Every structure is written in C-alpha cells, then in structure tokens.
Amino acid sequence: MTKSGIFTAATAFLDWTRPWTFYDSVMAQPALTASDRATIEKIWLEVCGASHWQHTDLSQGWATADHALSIAFPWLSEQVRAQFVRAAAYEWR
C-alpha cells in the first residue's frame, strides 16, 4: 500500500458541487495500485457505516465517523479523513 497514493487521490478531489462523485473519482486515479484501491474501499465502508450516521444529527455523525477512521486507519491524516467524512456526510444527507 502506498499511503501517499491514497493521500494524493483523496485530496485531489475538489468538486464539492458534485460530492456524490468523490468515491468514483478517487478510485479512478491512475496512480493507485490494486492494494490502494482495496484500502480505499475499506476506508469508504467504514466512514459510510450506518452506525455513524443513523439516529444522529449531521455534526455528530461527522464526529463519530471521523473518530472511527482515526481508530481504524490511524495513519490517515486529518485532511484525508475530512475528505472521506465530508463525502460520506453527503451520502447520508
């Protein structure tokens, strides 16, 4: 796994007028390895987990999802976690 590849792919996404395209855009980055893509899928599954978003308001869901990512993927930077959490929040809106 190349952590820098995941960082680059996640932070390259800037089109927040179309947040539903985040995951596909990140996964489409040509420099990612198969291992990177598998890791991104795991990150996405974690951040979109229903337990973070159901029966709570958006800000609490954000905090819960961010905390879960920091535990499951402690090597993710705050900036990268924020990208994933922001995209997941749009999924649950």
C-alpha positions as CSV (number, residue, x, y, z in Angstrom):
1,M,0.0,0.0,0.0
2,T,1.3,3.4,-0.8
3,K,-0.1,5.8,1.7
4,S,1.0,8.8,-0.4
5,G,-1.1,7.5,-3.3
6,I,-4.2,7.4,-1.2
7,F,-3.4,10.8,0.2
8,T,-3.0,12.3,-3.2
9,A,-6.1,10.6,-4.6
10,A,-8.3,11.8,-1.8
11,T,-7.0,15.3,-1.6
12,A,-7.2,15.8,-5.4
13,F,-10.9,15.8,-5.2
14,L,-12.2,19.4,-5.3
15,D,-15.6,19.2,-7.0
16,W,-17.7,19.6,-3.9
17,T,-20.6,20.8,-6.1
18,R,-20.8,17.1,-7.0
19,P,-19.9,15.3,-3.8
20,W,-21.6,12.1,-5.0
21,T,-18.7,11.7,-7.4
22,F,-16.0,11.6,-4.7
23,Y,-15.6,7.8,-4.3
24,D,-15.6,7.1,-8.1
25,S,-13.2,10.0,-8.7
26,V,-10.8,8.8,-6.0
27,M,-10.9,5.2,-7.2
28,A,-10.3,6.3,-10.8
29,Q,-6.9,7.9,-10.1
30,P,-4.5,6.1,-12.4
31,A,-1.5,6.1,-10.0
32,L,-3.3,3.9,-7.4
33,T,-2.4,0.3,-7.0
34,A,-4.8,-2.6,-6.5
35,S,-3.8,-2.5,-2.9
36,D,-4.5,1.2,-2.6
37,R,-8.0,0.7,-4.1
38,A,-8.7,-2.2,-1.7
39,T,-7.7,0.1,1.2
40,I,-9.8,3.0,-0.1
41,E,-12.8,0.6,-0.3
42,K,-12.3,-0.4,3.3
43,I,-12.0,3.3,4.4
44,W,-15.2,4.1,2.5
45,L,-17.1,1.2,4.0
46,E,-16.0,2.3,7.5
47,V,-16.8,6.0,7.0
48,C,-20.2,5.3,5.5
49,G,-21.2,2.8,8.2
50,A,-24.8,3.3,9.3
51,S,-23.8,3.3,13.0
52,H,-22.1,6.7,12.5
53,W,-24.9,8.4,10.7
54,Q,-28.3,6.9,11.7
55,H,-30.3,8.4,14.6
56,T,-28.0,11.4,15.0
57,D,-27.6,14.8,13.5
58,L,-25.0,15.6,10.8
59,S,-22.4,17.1,13.1
60,Q,-22.5,14.1,15.5
61,G,-22.3,11.7,12.6
62,W,-19.3,13.6,11.2
63,A,-17.6,13.4,14.6
64,T,-18.3,9.7,15.1
65,A,-17.2,8.8,11.5
66,D,-14.0,10.8,11.9
67,H,-13.2,9.2,15.2
68,A,-13.8,5.7,13.7
69,L,-11.5,6.4,10.9
70,S,-8.8,7.7,13.2
71,I,-9.0,4.4,15.1
72,A,-9.3,2.0,12.1
73,F,-6.8,3.9,10.0
74,P,-4.5,5.8,12.4
75,W,-2.1,6.7,9.5
76,L,-4.7,8.8,7.7
77,S,-4.0,12.5,8.0
78,E,-6.7,14.8,9.4
79,Q,-7.1,16.3,5.9
80,V,-7.7,12.9,4.2
81,R,-10.1,11.8,6.9
82,A,-12.0,15.1,6.4
83,Q,-12.3,14.4,2.7
84,F,-13.8,11.0,3.3
85,V,-16.1,12.1,6.1
86,R,-17.3,15.1,4.0
87,A,-18.2,12.8,1.1
88,A,-19.9,10.3,3.4
89,A,-22.0,13.0,5.0
90,Y,-23.4,13.9,1.6
91,E,-24.3,10.2,1.2
92,W,-26.3,10.3,4.4
93,R,-27.9,13.7,4.0
